[in-house]
Amino acid sequence: MSKTKKMMAGVLTTALMTSLVACGSTTDQARPAKPKDKSCDKWKWDEDTQTYYCSDSSSSHSGSYYHGGRYYGSKKQLTSSSAYKSFKSSSSYKSGIGSGSRGGFGG
């Protein structure tokens, strides 16, 4: 392999790694902190709603979505609530590139 090809491979690898690290940290920083409600020990992030849901099978809230200090028994209950609709229309709700929204390129 020529010196030029080795150099270009190194540059491309560095650029790829930098972009992957930047994407990961942006996503993590954009998310709100996990809820500290003691009724659930395991939280999962839901990309579609940009909220957390309880995945603790031993919790009475298992499968419930958590938003604004309140549990919602299903995604439908969450998305039809006035509090969630207000959140979704605010700048706190992320849409577009890097947010997990569907559509556009490859979505």
KEMAR-447057 format. One record per residue: residue number from 1; residue in one letter; chain; x negated, z negated, y of N, C-alpha, C in turn. Coordinates in steps of 0.02 Angstrom, whole numbers, plus 32768, in hexadecimal, padded with zeros to 4 digits. Layout:
<dotors>
+-----+------+-----+------+------+------+------+------+------+------+------+------+
| seq | type | mol |  n.x |  n.z |  n.y | ca.x | ca.z | ca.y |  c.x |  c.z |  c.y |
+-----+------+-----+------+------+------+------+------+------+------+------+------+
| NUM |    A |   A |    X |    Z |    Y |    X |    Z |    Y |    X |    Z |    Y |
...
+-----+------+-----+------+------+------+------+------+------+------+------+------+
</dotors>
This chain:
<dotors>
+-----+------+-----+------+------+------+------+------+------+------+------+------+
| seq | type | mol |  n.x |  n.z |  n.y | ca.x | ca.z | ca.y |  c.x |  c.z |  c.y |
+-----+------+-----+------+------+------+------+------+------+------+------+------+
|   1 |    M |   A | 7FD5 | 8000 | 7FC6 | 8000 | 8000 | 8000 | 7FD3 | 8000 | 803E |
|   2 |    S |   A | 7FE4 | 802A | 806E | 7FBB | 802E | 80AB | 7FC6 | 7FF0 | 80D7 |
|   3 |    K |   A | 7F97 | 7FE6 | 8104 | 7F9C | 7FAC | 8132 | 7FDC | 7FB0 | 815C |
|   4 |    T |   A | 7FED | 7FEC | 8171 | 8029 | 7FF4 | 819A | 8068 | 7FDF | 8173 |
|   5 |    K |   A | 806D | 7FF5 | 8134 | 80A8 | 7FE3 | 810C | 80AA | 7F98 | 80FF |
|   6 |    K |   A | 8071 | 7F78 | 80F3 | 806F | 7F30 | 80E8 | 8085 | 7F0B | 8127 |
|   7 |    M |   A | 806C | 7F23 | 8160 | 807F | 7F03 | 819F | 80CA | 7F0A | 81AC |
|   8 |    M |   A | 80E6 | 7F45 | 81A1 | 812D | 7F50 | 81AC | 8157 | 7F26 | 817B |
|   9 |    A |   A | 8141 | 7F20 | 813D | 8165 | 7EF7 | 810D | 8165 | 7EAE | 8124 |
|  10 |    G |   A | 812D | 7E97 | 813E | 8129 | 7E52 | 8158 | 8156 | 7E47 | 8193 |
|  11 |    V |   A | 8157 | 7E77 | 81C1 | 8181 | 7E72 | 81FD | 81CB | 7E71 | 81E8 |
|  12 |    L |   A | 81DF | 7E9D | 81BB | 8224 | 7EA0 | 81A5 | 8239 | 7E60 | 8181 |
|  13 |    T |   A | 820C | 7E45 | 8157 | 821B | 7E07 | 8134 | 8224 | 7DCD | 8165 |
|  14 |    T |   A | 81F8 | 7DC9 | 8196 | 81FD | 7D95 | 81C9 | 823E | 7D9B | 81F0 |
|  15 |    A |   A | 824F | 7DD8 | 8203 | 828D | 7DE3 | 8229 | 82CA | 7DCF | 8200 |
|  16 |    L |   A | 82CB | 7DE1 | 81C1 | 8302 | 7DD0 | 8195 | 8309 | 7D85 | 818D |
|  17 |    M |   A | 82D2 | 7D62 | 8181 | 82D3 | 7D1A | 8178 | 82EA | 7CF7 | 81B8 |
|  18 |    T |   A | 82D3 | 7D0F | 81F1 | 82E7 | 7CF1 | 8231 | 8331 | 7CF9 | 823C |
|  19 |    S |   A | 834C | 7D34 | 822D | 8394 | 7D3F | 8237 | 83BD | 7D15 | 8207 |
|  20 |    L |   A | 83A7 | 7D0C | 81C9 | 83CC | 7CE3 | 8199 | 83CC | 7C9A | 81AE |
|  21 |    V |   A | 8394 | 7C80 | 81C5 | 8390 | 7C3B | 81DC | 83BC | 7C32 | 8219 |
|  22 |    A |   A | 83BA | 7C60 | 8247 | 83E3 | 7C5B | 8284 | 842D | 7C5C | 8273 |
|  23 |    C |   A | 8442 | 7C86 | 8245 | 8489 | 7C89 | 8232 | 84A0 | 7C47 | 8214 |
|  24 |    G |   A | 8478 | 7C2B | 81E8 | 848A | 7BEC | 81C8 | 8491 | 7BB4 | 81F9 |
|  25 |    S |   A | 8463 | 7BAD | 8227 | 8466 | 7B76 | 8256 | 849F | 7B7E | 8288 |
|  26 |    T |   A | 84AF | 7BBA | 829B | 84E6 | 7BC6 | 82C9 | 8528 | 7BB2 | 82A8 |
|  27 |    T |   A | 8531 | 7BC6 | 826A | 856F | 7BB6 | 8247 | 8577 | 7B6B | 8240 |
|  28 |    D |   A | 8542 | 7B48 | 822C | 8546 | 7B00 | 8224 | 8554 | 7ADD | 8266 |
|  29 |    Q |   A | 8536 | 7AF4 | 829C | 853F | 7AD4 | 82DC | 8585 | 7AE1 | 82F9 |
|  30 |    A |   A | 85A3 | 7B19 | 82E7 | 85E4 | 7B2B | 8301 | 861C | 7B02 | 82E1 |
|  31 |    R |   A | 8610 | 7AE9 | 82A5 | 8643 | 7AC2 | 8282 | 8648 | 7A7C | 829F |
|  32 |    P |   A | 8685 | 7A62 | 82A2 | 868C | 7A1B | 82B5 | 8671 | 79EF | 827D |
|  33 |    A |   A | 8664 | 79B1 | 828D | 864B | 7981 | 825B | 8681 | 7977 | 8226 |
|  34 |    K |   A | 866B | 7969 | 81E9 | 869B | 795A | 81B3 | 86C3 | 791C | 81C7 |
|  35 |    P |   A | 8702 | 791B | 81B4 | 872B | 78E0 | 81C3 | 870D | 78A1 | 81A2 |
|  36 |    K |   A | 8717 | 7869 | 81C2 | 86FE | 782A | 81A8 | 8736 | 77FF | 818C |
|  37 |    D |   A | 876D | 781F | 817B | 87A6 | 77FC | 815F | 8794 | 77E3 | 8119 |
|  38 |    K |   A | 879E | 77A3 | 810C | 878B | 7785 | 80CC | 87BA | 7796 | 8094 |
|  39 |    S |   A | 87F0 | 77B9 | 80A2 | 8820 | 77CD | 806F | 8807 | 7807 | 8045 |
|  40 |    C |   A | 87D1 | 7828 | 805A | 87B6 | 7861 | 8036 | 876A | 785E | 8039 |
|  41 |    D |   A | 874A | 7867 | 7FFF | 8701 | 7864 | 7FFB | 86E0 | 78A9 | 7FFA |
|  42 |    K |   A | 8705 | 78DD | 7FED | 86E8 | 7921 | 7FE7 | 870D | 7951 | 8014 |
|  43 |    W |   A | 86E8 | 796F | 8043 | 8705 | 799E | 8073 | 86E8 | 79E3 | 8068 |
|  44 |    K |   A | 8711 | 7A16 | 806B | 86FB | 7A5C | 8068 | 8712 | 7A7F | 80A7 |
|  45 |    W |   A | 86E9 | 7AAD | 80BF | 86F9 | 7AD5 | 80FA | 8722 | 7B11 | 80E6 |
|  46 |    D |   A | 8758 | 7B1E | 810A | 8782 | 7B58 | 80FF | 8775 | 7B8B | 8137 |
|  47 |    E |   A | 8756 | 7BC3 | 8125 | 8745 | 7BF6 | 8157 | 8782 | 7C13 | 8179 |
|  48 |    D |   A | 87B8 | 7C1C | 8154 | 87F3 | 7C3C | 8170 | 8812 | 7C13 | 81A9 |
|  49 |    T |   A | 8817 | 7BD1 | 819F | 8837 | 7BA7 | 81D1 | 8806 | 7B85 | 8200 |
|  50 |    Q |   A | 87C5 | 7B88 | 81EF | 8791 | 7B66 | 8216 | 879D | 7B1A | 8218 |
|  51 |    T |   A | 87B4 | 7AFF | 81E0 | 87C1 | 7AB7 | 81D9 | 87A7 | 7AA0 | 8195 |
|  52 |    Y |   A | 87A8 | 7A5F | 818A | 8795 | 7A43 | 8149 | 87D3 | 7A34 | 811F |
|  53 |    Y |   A | 87C9 | 7A35 | 80DD | 87FD | 7A1F | 80B0 | 87DE | 79EF | 807D |
|  54 |    C |   A | 8807 | 79C3 | 8062 | 87F0 | 798F | 8034 | 87EC | 79AD | 7FEE |
|  55 |    S |   A | 87B1 | 79AB | 7FD0 | 87A9 | 79C4 | 7F8B | 879A | 798A | 7F5B |
|  56 |    D |   A | 87AC | 794E | 7F6E | 87A2 | 7912 | 7F46 | 87DE | 790A | 7F18 |
|  57 |    S |   A | 87D6 | 791A | 7ED8 | 880F | 7919 | 7EA9 | 882B | 78D3 | 7E9F |
|  58 |    S |   A | 8805 | 789F | 7EB0 | 881F | 785A | 7EA7 | 8843 | 7841 | 7EE6 |
|  59 |    S |   A | 8844 | 7869 | 7F1A | 8865 | 7856 | 7F59 | 88AE | 7869 | 7F58 |
|  60 |    S |   A | 88D6 | 7840 | 7F79 | 891D | 7852 | 7F80 | 8926 | 788D | 7FB0 |
|  61 |    H |   A | 88F1 | 789F | 7FD3 | 88F2 | 78D8 | 8002 | 88D0 | 7916 | 7FE5 |
|  62 |    S |   A | 88C2 | 7916 | 7FA4 | 88A1 | 794F | 7F85 | 88C5 | 7990 | 7F94 |
|  63 |    G |   A | 88A0 | 79C2 | 7FAD | 88BC | 7A03 | 7FBE | 88DB | 7A07 | 8003 |
|  64 |    S |   A | 88DC | 79CF | 8027 | 88F8 | 79CE | 806A | 88C5 | 79E5 | 809E |
|  65 |    Y |   A | 88DD | 7A04 | 80D2 | 88B3 | 7A19 | 810A | 88B3 | 79E1 | 813F |
|  66 |    Y |   A | 887B | 79DA | 8161 | 8873 | 79A5 | 8193 | 8863 | 79C4 | 81D6 |
|  67 |    H |   A | 888D | 79B5 | 8207 | 8881 | 79D1 | 824A | 889E | 79A1 | 827E |
|  68 |    G |   A | 8876 | 7992 | 82B0 | 888D | 7968 | 82E6 | 88A1 | 7922 | 82D1 |
|  69 |    G |   A | 887E | 7907 | 829E | 888C | 78C4 | 8287 | 88C9 | 78BE | 8259 |
|  70 |    R |   A | 88E1 | 78F7 | 8242 | 891E | 78F7 | 8219 | 8915 | 7923 | 81DB |
|  71 |    Y |   A | 8934 | 790D | 81A4 | 8934 | 7935 | 8167 | 8971 | 7963 | 8165 |
|  72 |    Y |   A | 8966 | 799F | 814B | 899C | 79CF | 8140 | 899B | 79E1 | 80F5 |
|  73 |    G |   A | 89D3 | 79DA | 80D4 | 89D7 | 79E2 | 808C | 89C6 | 7A28 | 8071 |
|  74 |    S |   A | 89C9 | 7A5A | 809C | 89B9 | 7A9E | 8086 | 899F | 7AC6 | 80C2 |
|  75 |    K |   A | 8982 | 7AFF | 80B2 | 896A | 7B2B | 80E7 | 89A4 | 7B43 | 8112 |
|  76 |    K |   A | 89DD | 7B4F | 80F3 | 8A17 | 7B66 | 8118 | 8A2F | 7B31 | 814A |
|  77 |    Q |   A | 8A2F | 7AF1 | 8134 | 8A43 | 7ABB | 8162 | 8A12 | 7AB6 | 819C |
|  78 |    L |   A | 89D1 | 7ABD | 818D | 899E | 7ABB | 81C2 | 89A9 | 7AF3 | 81F4 |
|  79 |    T |   A | 89AD | 7B31 | 81DB | 89AF | 7B6A | 8208 | 89F1 | 7B70 | 822F |
|  80 |    S |   A | 8A25 | 7B4F | 8217 | 8A65 | 7B52 | 823C | 8A6D | 7B18 | 826D |
|  81 |    S |   A | 8A3D | 7AE9 | 826D | 8A42 | 7AB0 | 829B | 8A30 | 7AC5 | 82E2 |
|  82 |    S |   A | 8A51 | 7AA6 | 8313 | 8A43 | 7AB7 | 8359 | 89FC | 7AA3 | 836D |
|  83 |    A |   A | 89E2 | 7A6C | 8350 | 899E | 7A57 | 8360 | 896B | 7A8B | 834A |
|  84 |    Y |   A | 8975 | 7AA7 | 830E | 8948 | 7ADA | 82F5 | 894E | 7B1B | 831C |
|  85 |    K |   A | 898B | 7B2E | 832D | 8995 | 7B6B | 8354 | 8973 | 7B66 | 8398 |
|  86 |    S |   A | 8975 | 7B2B | 83B6 | 8953 | 7B20 | 83F5 | 8907 | 7B25 | 83EC |
|  87 |    F |   A | 88ED | 7B07 | 83B6 | 88A6 | 7B0B | 83A6 | 8890 | 7B53 | 839B |
|  88 |    K |   A | 88B8 | 7B78 | 8376 | 88A6 | 7BBD | 8365 | 88A3 | 7BE9 | 83A3 |
|  89 |    S |   A | 88CC | 7BDA | 83D5 | 88CC | 7C03 | 8412 | 8896 | 7BEC | 8444 |
|  90 |    S |   A | 8874 | 7BB5 | 8435 | 8840 | 7B9B | 8462 | 87FC | 7BBA | 8453 |
|  91 |    S |   A | 87CC | 7BAB | 847E | 8789 | 7BC5 | 8474 | 8765 | 7B9F | 843C |
|  92 |    S |   A | 8781 | 7B67 | 8425 | 8762 | 7B41 | 83ED | 8768 | 7B67 | 83AC |
|  93 |    Y |   A | 879B | 7B90 | 83A6 | 87A5 | 7BB7 | 836A | 8779 | 7BF5 | 836F |
|  94 |    K |   A | 874C | 7BFD | 8340 | 871D | 7C35 | 8343 | 8739 | 7C70 | 831C |
|  95 |    S |   A | 8733 | 7CAB | 833A | 8746 | 7CE8 | 8316 | 8713 | 7D1D | 8325 |
|  96 |    G |   A | 870E | 7D4D | 82F8 | 86DE | 7D83 | 8301 | 86A0 | 7D79 | 82D8 |
|  97 |    I |   A | 8668 | 7D93 | 82EE | 862A | 7D93 | 82C9 | 8614 | 7D4C | 82B9 |
|  98 |    G |   A | 8605 | 7D40 | 8279 | 85E9 | 7D00 | 8265 | 861C | 7CC9 | 825C |
|  99 |    S |   A | 865B | 7CD6 | 8265 | 868C | 7CA0 | 8260 | 86AE | 7C9D | 821D |
| 100 |    G |   A | 86A4 | 7CD0 | 81F4 | 86C7 | 7CD2 | 81B5 | 8709 | 7CF7 | 81BA |
| 101 |    S |   A | 8717 | 7D14 | 81F3 | 8755 | 7D3B | 81F9 | 874F | 7D7C | 81D3 |
| 102 |    R |   A | 8787 | 7D97 | 81BF | 8786 | 7DD4 | 8198 | 8793 | 7E0F | 81C5 |
| 103 |    G |   A | 877B | 7E49 | 81AE | 8785 | 7E86 | 81D5 | 8743 | 7E9D | 81F0 |
| 104 |    G |   A | 8744 | 7ED5 | 8211 | 8706 | 7EF1 | 822D | 86D9 | 7F0B | 81F5 |
| 105 |    F |   A | 8699 | 7F0C | 8200 | 8669 | 7F26 | 81D0 | 8665 | 7EF9 | 8193 |
| 106 |    G |   A | 866F | 7F15 | 8159 | 8666 | 7EF1 | 811A | 8699 | 7EBB | 810D |
| 107 |    G |   A | 86CE | 7EB4 | 8134 | 86FD | 7E7F | 812A | 873C | 7E96 | 8110 |
+-----+------+-----+------+------+------+------+------+------+------+------+------+
</dotors>
